[in-house]
Amino acid sequence: WWPMISFVVFKAPPEGRTHIFRSGEPFMQIIFLPVESQFELVEMNGEEAAERGGRGRRIHASRDTLSKETAWTSSTNTVFDGTYRHILRAAKAKAKET
């Protein structure tokens, strides 16, 4: 059902270092977007906007801790880090506890 050629590109680790694929952890993400969307965007209400804003501020304030030792800069000088990967790992661990 997908007539396009697909391929995967991995970021090479820094020279002398090795990338580790951990068992049970995803190593890629695929998002399929329809040519024409069949959904309607709805503006957040005040409570939702405040909750999202608070969450964003907490993540921003914790960024140095969350991204520790995971930051890298692309060839276009864009900085990436593992902040959201650490948040996901913590959420999965918390879900296992319940």
Backbone atoms as SQL, in Angstrom:
CREATE TABLE atoms (id INTEGER PRIMARY KEY, chain TEXT, resi INTEGER, resn TEXT, atom TEXT, x REAL, y REAL, z REAL);
INSERT INTO atoms VALUES
  (1, 'A', 1, 'TRP', 'N', 0.806, -1.193, 0.000),
  (2, 'A', 1, 'TRP', 'CA', 0.000, 0.000, 0.000),
  (3, 'A', 1, 'TRP', 'C', 0.850, 1.258, 0.000),
  (4, 'A', 2, 'TRP', 'N', 2.165, 1.112, 0.149),
  (5, 'A', 2, 'TRP', 'CA', 3.048, 2.269, 0.152),
  (6, 'A', 2, 'TRP', 'C', 3.990, 2.156, -1.033),
  (7, 'A', 3, 'PRO', 'N', 3.712, 2.858, -2.129),
  (8, 'A', 3, 'PRO', 'CA', 4.479, 2.681, -3.358),
  (9, 'A', 3, 'PRO', 'C', 5.836, 3.390, -3.392),
  (10, 'A', 4, 'MET', 'N', 6.178, 4.100, -2.339),
  (11, 'A', 4, 'MET', 'CA', 7.431, 4.856, -2.344),
  (12, 'A', 4, 'MET', 'C', 8.569, 4.018, -1.759),
  (13, 'A', 5, 'ILE', 'N', 9.785, 4.249, -2.242),
  (14, 'A', 5, 'ILE', 'CA', 10.962, 3.597, -1.675),
  (15, 'A', 5, 'ILE', 'C', 11.220, 4.220, -0.310),
  (16, 'A', 6, 'SER', 'N', 11.494, 3.394, 0.675),
  (17, 'A', 6, 'SER', 'CA', 11.766, 3.888, 2.025),
  (18, 'A', 6, 'SER', 'C', 13.189, 3.510, 2.420),
  (19, 'A', 7, 'PHE', 'N', 13.810, 4.337, 3.217),
  (20, 'A', 7, 'PHE', 'CA', 15.140, 4.023, 3.721),
  (21, 'A', 7, 'PHE', 'C', 15.303, 4.677, 5.082),
  (22, 'A', 8, 'VAL', 'N', 16.275, 4.203, 5.846),
  (23, 'A', 8, 'VAL', 'CA', 16.524, 4.706, 7.187),
  (24, 'A', 8, 'VAL', 'C', 17.921, 5.308, 7.219),
  (25, 'A', 9, 'VAL', 'N', 18.048, 6.473, 7.817),
  (26, 'A', 9, 'VAL', 'CA', 19.341, 7.127, 7.966),
  (27, 'A', 9, 'VAL', 'C', 19.599, 7.289, 9.455),
  (28, 'A', 10, 'PHE', 'N', 20.762, 6.870, 9.900),
  (29, 'A', 10, 'PHE', 'CA', 21.130, 7.012, 11.303),
  (30, 'A', 10, 'PHE', 'C', 22.189, 8.094, 11.450),
  (31, 'A', 11, 'LYS', 'N', 22.112, 8.815, 12.542),
  (32, 'A', 11, 'LYS', 'CA', 23.143, 9.792, 12.873),
  (33, 'A', 11, 'LYS', 'C', 24.376, 9.012, 13.320),
  (34, 'A', 12, 'ALA', 'N', 25.515, 9.293, 12.738),
  (35, 'A', 12, 'ALA', 'CA', 26.743, 8.607, 13.132),
  (36, 'A', 12, 'ALA', 'C', 27.197, 9.127, 14.488),
  (37, 'A', 13, 'PRO', 'N', 27.633, 8.227, 15.370),
  (38, 'A', 13, 'PRO', 'CA', 28.132, 8.691, 16.672),
  (39, 'A', 13, 'PRO', 'C', 29.449, 9.441, 16.489),
  (40, 'A', 14, 'PRO', 'N', 29.827, 10.245, 17.461),
  (41, 'A', 14, 'PRO', 'CA', 31.110, 10.948, 17.360),
  (42, 'A', 14, 'PRO', 'C', 32.251, 9.940, 17.184),
  (43, 'A', 15, 'GLU', 'N', 33.313, 10.370, 16.564),
  (44, 'A', 15, 'GLU', 'CA', 34.448, 9.488, 16.308),
  (45, 'A', 15, 'GLU', 'C', 34.945, 8.848, 17.602),
  (46, 'A', 16, 'GLY', 'N', 35.141, 7.548, 17.545),
  (47, 'A', 16, 'GLY', 'CA', 35.630, 6.814, 18.711),
  (48, 'A', 16, 'GLY', 'C', 34.541, 6.347, 19.658),
  (49, 'A', 17, 'ARG', 'N', 33.306, 6.705, 19.393),
  (50, 'A', 17, 'ARG', 'CA', 32.196, 6.288, 20.262),
  (51, 'A', 17, 'ARG', 'C', 31.309, 5.321, 19.508),
  (52, 'A', 18, 'THR', 'N', 30.500, 4.569, 20.240),
  (53, 'A', 18, 'THR', 'CA', 29.627, 3.562, 19.655),
  (54, 'A', 18, 'THR', 'C', 28.182, 3.865, 20.002),
  (55, 'A', 19, 'HIS', 'N', 27.291, 3.735, 19.019),
  (56, 'A', 19, 'HIS', 'CA', 25.861, 3.893, 19.295),
  (57, 'A', 19, 'HIS', 'C', 25.331, 2.569, 19.829),
  (58, 'A', 20, 'ILE', 'N', 24.528, 2.620, 20.860),
  (59, 'A', 20, 'ILE', 'CA', 23.986, 1.408, 21.473),
  (60, 'A', 20, 'ILE', 'C', 22.493, 1.332, 21.196),
  (61, 'A', 21, 'PHE', 'N', 22.067, 0.245, 20.555),
  (62, 'A', 21, 'PHE', 'CA', 20.647, -0.017, 20.361),
  (63, 'A', 21, 'PHE', 'C', 20.200, -0.853, 21.548),
  (64, 'A', 22, 'ARG', 'N', 19.302, -0.321, 22.363),
  (65, 'A', 22, 'ARG', 'CA', 18.848, -1.024, 23.563),
  (66, 'A', 22, 'ARG', 'C', 17.639, -1.891, 23.236),
  (67, 'A', 23, 'SER', 'N', 17.669, -3.108, 23.731),
  (68, 'A', 23, 'SER', 'CA', 16.567, -4.043, 23.505),
  (69, 'A', 23, 'SER', 'C', 15.266, -3.468, 24.052),
  (70, 'A', 24, 'GLY', 'N', 14.230, -3.523, 23.251),
  (71, 'A', 24, 'GLY', 'CA', 12.925, -3.039, 23.686),
  (72, 'A', 24, 'GLY', 'C', 12.706, -1.550, 23.487),
  (73, 'A', 25, 'GLU', 'N', 13.750, -0.814, 23.105),
  (74, 'A', 25, 'GLU', 'CA', 13.595, 0.622, 22.861),
  (75, 'A', 25, 'GLU', 'C', 13.512, 0.870, 21.362),
  (76, 'A', 26, 'PRO', 'N', 12.596, 1.730, 20.930),
  (77, 'A', 26, 'PRO', 'CA', 12.482, 1.998, 19.493),
  (78, 'A', 26, 'PRO', 'C', 13.730, 2.700, 18.973),
  (79, 'A', 27, 'PHE', 'N', 14.079, 2.413, 17.729),
  (80, 'A', 27, 'PHE', 'CA', 15.226, 3.088, 17.134),
  (81, 'A', 27, 'PHE', 'C', 14.806, 3.993, 15.989),
  (82, 'A', 28, 'MET', 'N', 13.516, 4.016, 15.715),
  (83, 'A', 28, 'MET', 'CA', 13.023, 4.910, 14.679),
  (84, 'A', 28, 'MET', 'C', 11.543, 5.191, 14.914),
  (85, 'A', 29, 'GLN', 'N', 11.058, 6.208, 14.230),
  (86, 'A', 29, 'GLN', 'CA', 9.652, 6.569, 14.317),
  (87, 'A', 29, 'GLN', 'C', 9.186, 6.936, 12.917),
  (88, 'A', 30, 'ILE', 'N', 8.046, 6.428, 12.546),
  (89, 'A', 30, 'ILE', 'CA', 7.477, 6.740, 11.236),
  (90, 'A', 30, 'ILE', 'C', 6.125, 7.408, 11.451),
  (91, 'A', 31, 'ILE', 'N', 5.928, 8.502, 10.781),
  (92, 'A', 31, 'ILE', 'CA', 4.647, 9.195, 10.850),
  (93, 'A', 31, 'ILE', 'C', 4.127, 9.338, 9.425),
  (94, 'A', 32, 'PHE', 'N', 2.966, 8.780, 9.168),
  (95, 'A', 32, 'PHE', 'CA', 2.339, 8.903, 7.858),
  (96, 'A', 32, 'PHE', 'C', 1.331, 10.042, 7.917),
  (97, 'A', 33, 'LEU', 'N', 1.432, 10.955, 6.995),
  (98, 'A', 33, 'LEU', 'CA', 0.517, 12.086, 6.945),
  (99, 'A', 33, 'LEU', 'C', -0.344, 11.976, 5.696),
  (100, 'A', 34, 'PRO', 'N', -1.648, 12.118, 5.863),
  (101, 'A', 34, 'PRO', 'CA', -2.520, 12.052, 4.690),
  (102, 'A', 34, 'PRO', 'C', -2.335, 13.286, 3.809),
  (103, 'A', 35, 'VAL', 'N', -2.561, 13.111, 2.531),
  (104, 'A', 35, 'VAL', 'CA', -2.463, 14.241, 1.605),
  (105, 'A', 35, 'VAL', 'C', -3.495, 15.294, 1.983),
  (106, 'A', 36, 'GLU', 'N', -4.698, 14.848, 2.295),
  (107, 'A', 36, 'GLU', 'CA', -5.756, 15.756, 2.732),
  (108, 'A', 36, 'GLU', 'C', -6.208, 15.327, 4.122),
  (109, 'A', 37, 'SER', 'N', -6.154, 16.243, 5.050),
  (110, 'A', 37, 'SER', 'CA', -6.537, 15.910, 6.420),
  (111, 'A', 37, 'SER', 'C', -8.055, 15.857, 6.569),
  (112, 'A', 38, 'GLN', 'N', -8.495, 14.988, 7.462),
  (113, 'A', 38, 'GLN', 'CA', -9.925, 14.864, 7.736),
  (114, 'A', 38, 'GLN', 'C', -10.204, 15.194, 9.201),
  (115, 'A', 39, 'PHE', 'N', -9.468, 16.136, 9.723),
  (116, 'A', 39, 'PHE', 'CA', -9.683, 16.547, 11.095),
  (117, 'A', 39, 'PHE', 'C', -9.784, 18.065, 11.145),
  (118, 'A', 40, 'GLU', 'N', -10.290, 18.539, 12.246),
  (119, 'A', 40, 'GLU', 'CA', -10.482, 19.975, 12.413),
  (120, 'A', 40, 'GLU', 'C', -9.674, 20.439, 13.612),
  (121, 'A', 41, 'LEU', 'N', -8.860, 21.462, 13.431),
  (122, 'A', 41, 'LEU', 'CA', -8.094, 22.018, 14.535),
  (123, 'A', 41, 'LEU', 'C', -9.026, 22.825, 15.428),
  (124, 'A', 42, 'VAL', 'N', -8.873, 22.632, 16.722),
  (125, 'A', 42, 'VAL', 'CA', -9.710, 23.334, 17.691),
  (126, 'A', 42, 'VAL', 'C', -8.792, 24.058, 18.668),
  (127, 'A', 43, 'GLU', 'N', -9.074, 25.299, 18.920),
  (128, 'A', 43, 'GLU', 'CA', -8.257, 26.086, 19.837),
  (129, 'A', 43, 'GLU', 'C', -8.391, 25.541, 21.257),
  (130, 'A', 44, 'MET', 'N', -7.273, 25.518, 21.978),
  (131, 'A', 44, 'MET', 'CA', -7.296, 25.064, 23.371),
  (132, 'A', 44, 'MET', 'C', -8.055, 26.079, 24.217),
  (133, 'A', 45, 'ASN', 'N', -8.723, 25.571, 25.251),
  (134, 'A', 45, 'ASN', 'CA', -9.358, 26.501, 26.179),
  (135, 'A', 45, 'ASN', 'C', -8.285, 27.026, 27.140),
  (136, 'A', 46, 'GLY', 'N', -8.639, 27.962, 27.984),
  (137, 'A', 46, 'GLY', 'CA', -7.678, 28.593, 28.890),
  (138, 'A', 46, 'GLY', 'C', -6.977, 27.619, 29.810),
  (139, 'A', 47, 'GLU', 'N', -7.729, 26.660, 30.353),
  (140, 'A', 47, 'GLU', 'CA', -7.145, 25.675, 31.270),
  (141, 'A', 47, 'GLU', 'C', -6.127, 24.787, 30.548),
  (142, 'A', 48, 'GLU', 'N', -6.480, 24.326, 29.352),
  (143, 'A', 48, 'GLU', 'CA', -5.562, 23.490, 28.566),
  (144, 'A', 48, 'GLU', 'C', -4.301, 24.263, 28.198),
  (145, 'A', 49, 'ALA', 'N', -4.479, 25.518, 27.794),
  (146, 'A', 49, 'ALA', 'CA', -3.336, 26.347, 27.411),
  (147, 'A', 49, 'ALA', 'C', -2.415, 26.587, 28.606),
  (148, 'A', 50, 'ALA', 'N', -2.992, 26.826, 29.778),
  (149, 'A', 50, 'ALA', 'CA', -2.192, 27.050, 30.982),
  (150, 'A', 50, 'ALA', 'C', -1.421, 25.786, 31.363),
  (151, 'A', 51, 'GLU', 'N', -2.075, 24.629, 31.264),
  (152, 'A', 51, 'GLU', 'CA', -1.418, 23.361, 31.588),
  (153, 'A', 51, 'GLU', 'C', -0.258, 23.093, 30.630),
  (154, 'A', 52, 'ARG', 'N', -0.497, 23.304, 29.353),
  (155, 'A', 52, 'ARG', 'CA', 0.556, 23.084, 28.350),
  (156, 'A', 52, 'ARG', 'C', 1.702, 24.070, 28.553),
  (157, 'A', 53, 'GLY', 'N', 1.381, 25.311, 28.831),
  (158, 'A', 53, 'GLY', 'CA', 2.419, 26.314, 29.071),
  (159, 'A', 53, 'GLY', 'C', 3.264, 25.974, 30.289),
  (160, 'A', 54, 'GLY', 'N', 2.610, 25.521, 31.360),
  (161, 'A', 54, 'GLY', 'CA', 3.333, 25.123, 32.573),
  (162, 'A', 54, 'GLY', 'C', 4.254, 23.946, 32.314),
  (163, 'A', 55, 'ARG', 'N', 3.762, 22.979, 31.556),
  (164, 'A', 55, 'ARG', 'CA', 4.575, 21.803, 31.215),
  (165, 'A', 55, 'ARG', 'C', 5.802, 22.239, 30.403),
  (166, 'A', 56, 'GLY', 'N', 5.587, 23.126, 29.455),
  (167, 'A', 56, 'GLY', 'CA', 6.694, 23.622, 28.637),
  (168, 'A', 56, 'GLY', 'C', 7.739, 24.355, 29.467),
  (169, 'A', 57, 'ARG', 'N', 7.283, 25.170, 30.426),
  (170, 'A', 57, 'ARG', 'CA', 8.221, 25.896, 31.287),
  (171, 'A', 57, 'ARG', 'C', 9.018, 24.938, 32.171),
  (172, 'A', 58, 'ARG', 'N', 8.370, 23.874, 32.685),
  (173, 'A', 58, 'ARG', 'CA', 9.078, 22.890, 33.522),
  (174, 'A', 58, 'ARG', 'C', 10.137, 22.148, 32.709),
  (175, 'A', 59, 'ILE', 'N', 9.791, 21.771, 31.485),
  (176, 'A', 59, 'ILE', 'CA', 10.760, 21.083, 30.623),
  (177, 'A', 59, 'ILE', 'C', 11.926, 22.021, 30.317),
  (178, 'A', 60, 'HIS', 'N', 11.623, 23.264, 29.976),
  (179, 'A', 60, 'HIS', 'CA', 12.678, 24.236, 29.661),
  (180, 'A', 60, 'HIS', 'C', 13.601, 24.440, 30.863),
  (181, 'A', 61, 'ALA', 'N', 13.024, 24.555, 32.063),
  (182, 'A', 61, 'ALA', 'CA', 13.826, 24.769, 33.268),
  (183, 'A', 61, 'ALA', 'C', 14.699, 23.558, 33.592),
  (184, 'A', 62, 'SER', 'N', 14.282, 22.365, 33.177),
  (185, 'A', 62, 'SER', 'CA', 15.027, 21.134, 33.462),
  (186, 'A', 62, 'SER', 'C', 15.895, 20.682, 32.294),
  (187, 'A', 63, 'ARG', 'N', 15.944, 21.450, 31.251),
  (188, 'A', 63, 'ARG', 'CA', 16.615, 21.015, 30.008),
  (189, 'A', 63, 'ARG', 'C', 18.080, 20.632, 30.220),
  (190, 'A', 64, 'ASP', 'N', 18.815, 21.412, 31.002),
  (191, 'A', 64, 'ASP', 'CA', 20.230, 21.091, 31.225),
  (192, 'A', 64, 'ASP', 'C', 20.396, 19.721, 31.868),
  (193, 'A', 65, 'THR', 'N', 19.522, 19.392, 32.806),
  (194, 'A', 65, 'THR', 'CA', 19.585, 18.082, 33.462),
  (195, 'A', 65, 'THR', 'C', 19.104, 16.989, 32.523),
  (196, 'A', 66, 'LEU', 'N', 17.982, 17.220, 31.852),
  (197, 'A', 66, 'LEU', 'CA', 17.398, 16.197, 30.980),
  (198, 'A', 66, 'LEU', 'C', 18.266, 15.882, 29.768),
  (199, 'A', 67, 'SER', 'N', 19.015, 16.858, 29.287),
  (200, 'A', 67, 'SER', 'CA', 19.812, 16.639, 28.075),
  (201, 'A', 67, 'SER', 'C', 21.276, 16.343, 28.377),
  (202, 'A', 68, 'LYS', 'N', 21.595, 16.201, 29.642),
  (203, 'A', 68, 'LYS', 'CA', 22.990, 15.999, 30.047),
  (204, 'A', 68, 'LYS', 'C', 23.644, 14.870, 29.252),
  (205, 'A', 69, 'GLU', 'N', 24.787, 15.174, 28.683),
  (206, 'A', 69, 'GLU', 'CA', 25.617, 14.222, 27.935),
  (207, 'A', 69, 'GLU', 'C', 24.944, 13.659, 26.686),
  (208, 'A', 70, 'THR', 'N', 23.883, 14.304, 26.186),
  (209, 'A', 70, 'THR', 'CA', 23.229, 13.801, 24.975),
  (210, 'A', 70, 'THR', 'C', 23.194, 14.836, 23.857),
  (211, 'A', 71, 'ALA', 'N', 23.732, 16.018, 24.092),
  (212, 'A', 71, 'ALA', 'CA', 23.658, 17.078, 23.083),
  (213, 'A', 71, 'ALA', 'C', 24.652, 16.833, 21.950),
  (214, 'A', 72, 'TRP', 'N', 24.222, 17.135, 20.742),
  (215, 'A', 72, 'TRP', 'CA', 25.105, 17.066, 19.574),
  (216, 'A', 72, 'TRP', 'C', 24.679, 18.144, 18.596),
  (217, 'A', 73, 'THR', 'N', 25.598, 18.563, 17.765),
  (218, 'A', 73, 'THR', 'CA', 25.349, 19.618, 16.791),
  (219, 'A', 73, 'THR', 'C', 25.466, 19.045, 15.388),
  (220, 'A', 74, 'SER', 'N', 24.466, 19.317, 14.572),
  (221, 'A', 74, 'SER', 'CA', 24.452, 18.807, 13.197),
  (222, 'A', 74, 'SER', 'C', 25.417, 19.606, 12.326),
  (223, 'A', 75, 'SER', 'N', 25.583, 19.154, 11.102),
  (224, 'A', 75, 'SER', 'CA', 26.469, 19.850, 10.162),
  (225, 'A', 75, 'SER', 'C', 25.946, 21.241, 9.807),
  (226, 'A', 76, 'THR', 'N', 24.667, 21.503, 10.110),
  (227, 'A', 76, 'THR', 'CA', 24.088, 22.829, 9.857),
  (228, 'A', 76, 'THR', 'C', 24.033, 23.672, 11.129),
  (229, 'A', 77, 'ASN', 'N', 24.786, 23.237, 12.151),
  (230, 'A', 77, 'ASN', 'CA', 24.868, 23.930, 13.448),
  (231, 'A', 77, 'ASN', 'C', 23.552, 23.959, 14.212),
  (232, 'A', 78, 'THR', 'N', 22.704, 22.963, 13.993),
  (233, 'A', 78, 'THR', 'CA', 21.478, 22.820, 14.768),
  (234, 'A', 78, 'THR', 'C', 21.790, 21.912, 15.954),
  (235, 'A', 79, 'VAL', 'N', 21.422, 22.337, 17.157),
  (236, 'A', 79, 'VAL', 'CA', 21.707, 21.547, 18.353),
  (237, 'A', 79, 'VAL', 'C', 20.535, 20.620, 18.645),
  (238, 'A', 80, 'PHE', 'N', 20.834, 19.348, 18.853),
  (239, 'A', 80, 'PHE', 'CA', 19.844, 18.337, 19.219),
  (240, 'A', 80, 'PHE', 'C', 20.262, 17.737, 20.555),
  (241, 'A', 81, 'ASP', 'N', 19.298, 17.187, 21.281),
  (242, 'A', 81, 'ASP', 'CA', 19.649, 16.496, 22.523),
  (243, 'A', 81, 'ASP', 'C', 18.602, 15.436, 22.848),
  (244, 'A', 82, 'GLY', 'N', 18.833, 14.703, 23.923),
  (245, 'A', 82, 'GLY', 'CA', 17.964, 13.588, 24.285),
  (246, 'A', 82, 'GLY', 'C', 16.920, 13.921, 25.327),
  (247, 'A', 83, 'THR', 'N', 16.538, 15.189, 25.452),
  (248, 'A', 83, 'THR', 'CA', 15.572, 15.592, 26.475),
  (249, 'A', 83, 'THR', 'C', 14.299, 14.758, 26.429),
  (250, 'A', 84, 'TYR', 'N', 13.662, 14.681, 25.273),
  (251, 'A', 84, 'TYR', 'CA', 12.379, 13.985, 25.193),
  (252, 'A', 84, 'TYR', 'C', 12.541, 12.473, 25.292),
  (253, 'A', 85, 'ARG', 'N', 13.704, 11.954, 24.893),
  (254, 'A', 85, 'ARG', 'CA', 13.975, 10.526, 25.066),
  (255, 'A', 85, 'ARG', 'C', 14.028, 10.188, 26.559),
  (256, 'A', 86, 'HIS', 'N', 14.659, 11.065, 27.359),
  (257, 'A', 86, 'HIS', 'CA', 14.719, 10.848, 28.805),
  (258, 'A', 86, 'HIS', 'C', 13.333, 10.962, 29.442),
  (259, 'A', 87, 'ILE', 'N', 12.532, 11.908, 28.978),
  (260, 'A', 87, 'ILE', 'CA', 11.164, 12.053, 29.490),
  (261, 'A', 87, 'ILE', 'C', 10.355, 10.799, 29.169),
  (262, 'A', 88, 'LEU', 'N', 10.481, 10.280, 27.947),
  (263, 'A', 88, 'LEU', 'CA', 9.766, 9.061, 27.554),
  (264, 'A', 88, 'LEU', 'C', 10.196, 7.882, 28.413),
  (265, 'A', 89, 'ARG', 'N', 11.495, 7.722, 28.622),
  (266, 'A', 89, 'ARG', 'CA', 12.000, 6.611, 29.433),
  (267, 'A', 89, 'ARG', 'C', 11.440, 6.692, 30.859),
  (268, 'A', 90, 'ALA', 'N', 11.396, 7.894, 31.432),
  (269, 'A', 90, 'ALA', 'CA', 10.856, 8.073, 32.782),
  (270, 'A', 90, 'ALA', 'C', 9.365, 7.757, 32.820),
  (271, 'A', 91, 'ALA', 'N', 8.625, 8.171, 31.791),
  (272, 'A', 91, 'ALA', 'CA', 7.183, 7.892, 31.734),
  (273, 'A', 91, 'ALA', 'C', 6.925, 6.395, 31.632),
  (274, 'A', 92, 'LYS', 'N', 7.737, 5.685, 30.842),
  (275, 'A', 92, 'LYS', 'CA', 7.573, 4.232, 30.719),
  (276, 'A', 92, 'LYS', 'C', 7.867, 3.542, 32.042),
  (277, 'A', 93, 'ALA', 'N', 8.912, 3.989, 32.740),
  (278, 'A', 93, 'ALA', 'CA', 9.251, 3.398, 34.035),
  (279, 'A', 93, 'ALA', 'C', 8.131, 3.632, 35.040),
  (280, 'A', 94, 'LYS', 'N', 7.554, 4.830, 35.024),
  (281, 'A', 94, 'LYS', 'CA', 6.449, 5.145, 35.941),
  (282, 'A', 94, 'LYS', 'C', 5.223, 4.300, 35.614),
  (283, 'A', 95, 'ALA', 'N', 4.963, 4.087, 34.323),
  (284, 'A', 95, 'ALA', 'CA', 3.807, 3.281, 33.909),
  (285, 'A', 95, 'ALA', 'C', 3.956, 1.834, 34.357),
  (286, 'A', 96, 'LYS', 'N', 5.185, 1.320, 34.367),
  (287, 'A', 96, 'LYS', 'CA', 5.419, -0.060, 34.810),
  (288, 'A', 96, 'LYS', 'C', 5.149, -0.226, 36.300),
  (289, 'A', 97, 'GLU', 'N', 5.348, 0.854, 37.065),
  (290, 'A', 97, 'GLU', 'CA', 5.130, 0.812, 38.513),
  (291, 'A', 97, 'GLU', 'C', 3.656, 0.676, 38.868),
  (292, 'A', 98, 'THR', 'N', 2.776, 1.158, 37.992),
  (293, 'A', 98, 'THR', 'CA', 1.341, 1.130, 38.302),
  (294, 'A', 98, 'THR', 'C', 0.646, -0.051, 37.694);
